[in-house]
């Protein structure tokens, strides 16, 4: 039997009560993997769970899947590591500290070591959204000292330059993300998609750190819905006084930002019961980053 071969046991029913294919429910996310993968790292929590004899002691969900009450999205990286003991993360991965905590919980010391050297380096850039505000106090002080030194060497240089207009150099610019979002709609005729009729964008939303948003958009940023927001805090309530996406993108490019991600969702409805015309309503976001 395949189960006997994978477990290396003469009596799989008594010595290995687990099937070869195992379904896991980790924090509501379902994973399907093989038993040898889960026991590939001796001493780990998964190894302890799936080498014991008493299967009934393990928690299960309503469909009989083994249940683990941890972060279901980060578990994909834990499972990938269990397959070949290698760590491969996407670019601009913002959750290293949380993944390190998961690795500690699942008792994977080698994975913890892989994450530990990169943790302090990435956190210094403020990539962990849960800890970005306190950690950026030190870079803020460094920035102030840099600007003060530049002002002493070149009187009026800092005061005369305008951020985001190209007047000031890249020295002293803060790293961070700005997200641009808008709602739009258009109508598709029943004959072809060339009959699409686009409507004007009603409002361009701005999400990000207050100081970065003010630096990039200046007087074109409408702050009426969040007027007392501190500069080092984040907001999702600002919007622009103009409705041209190209103008917003130009301002971000002039300030040194580049697009790193985008996403869009849409819904469709018929414009009239007696026609085949359809109205699409969508919400789109563009994420910009400056190093």
Buried (B, 14 or more C-beta within 10 A) or exposed (E): EEBBEBBEEEEBEEEBBBEBEBBBBBEEBEBEBBBBBBBBBEEBBBBEBBBEEEEEEEEEEEEEBBBBEBBBEBBEBBBBBBEEEEBEBEEEEBBBBBBBBBBBEBBBEEBBEBBEEBBEEBBEBBBBEEEBBEBBEEBEEEBEEEBEEBEEEEEEBBEEBEBBEEEBEEEBBBBBBBBBBBBBBBBBBEEEEEEEEEEEBEEBBBBBBBBBBBBBBEEBBBBEEEEEBEEBEBBEBBBBEBBEBEBBBEBBEEBBBEEEEEEEEEEEEEEEEEEEBBBBBBBBBBBBBBE
